[in-house]
Amino acid sequence: MVKAVEADRAALLSLANRQRDLAVAGWSVGATQLDRLNIDIGRGHQHVFLSSAPGQEAMTSDGSKEGK
């Protein structure tokens, strides 16, 4: 494992945070598409959600009944 130089720490953490946020947004888009496809083929909602940070509850089930 290679450790970053202390002077680079803030910039690297900022980059990692942005990458995490982009990954969560990508997950959200994919999960929404999966849900839409399941509804369109008559299988109901398919809830696939991911919290972006502990306790944030950014993406949660919408309360609709789970599909097949």
C-alpha positions in Angstrom: 0.0 0.0 0.0 1.3 3.4 -1.0 0.5 6.3 1.3 -0.1 9.8 -0.1 2.0 12.7 0.8 0.3 14.8 3.5 0.3 17.8 1.2 -1.8 15.9 -1.3 -4.3 14.5 1.2 -7.0 17.2 0.9 -7.0 17.1 -2.9 -7.1 13.3 -2.9 -10.0 13.2 -0.4 -11.9 15.7 -2.5 -11.4 13.6 -5.6 -12.5 10.4 -3.8 -15.6 12.2 -2.5 -16.5 13.4 -6.0 -16.0 9.9 -7.4 -18.2 8.4 -4.7 -20.9 10.9 -5.5 -20.8 10.1 -9.2 -21.0 6.4 -8.4 -24.0 6.8 -6.3 -25.7 9.0 -9.0 -24.9 6.3 -11.5 -26.4 3.6 -9.3 -29.5 5.7 -8.9 -30.0 6.0 -12.7 -29.5 2.3 -13.2 -31.9 1.4 -10.3 -34.5 3.7 -11.7 -34.2 2.1 -15.1 -34.5 -1.3 -13.6 -37.6 -0.3 -11.8 -39.2 1.2 -14.9 -38.4 -1.9 -17.0 -39.9 -4.2 -14.3 -43.1 -2.1 -14.3 -43.3 -2.0 -18.1 -43.2 -5.8 -18.3 -45.8 -6.2 -15.6 -43.5 -7.4 -12.8 -44.1 -4.4 -10.6 -41.6 -2.3 -8.7 -38.1 -3.6 -8.2 -36.6 -1.6 -5.4 -32.8 -1.3 -5.6 -31.5 1.5 -3.4 -28.2 2.7 -2.0 -27.5 5.2 0.8 -24.7 7.5 -0.2 -23.6 8.0 3.4 -24.5 6.5 6.7 -27.7 8.0 8.1 -28.2 10.1 5.0 -31.1 8.0 3.6 -30.6 9.7 0.3 -32.1 6.8 -1.7 -34.7 4.7 -0.1 -37.6 2.6 -1.1 -40.6 4.6 -2.3 -43.1 2.7 -0.2 -44.7 1.0 -3.2 -45.3 -2.8 -3.0 -42.4 -4.9 -4.2 -42.9 -6.6 -7.5 -42.2 -10.2 -8.6 
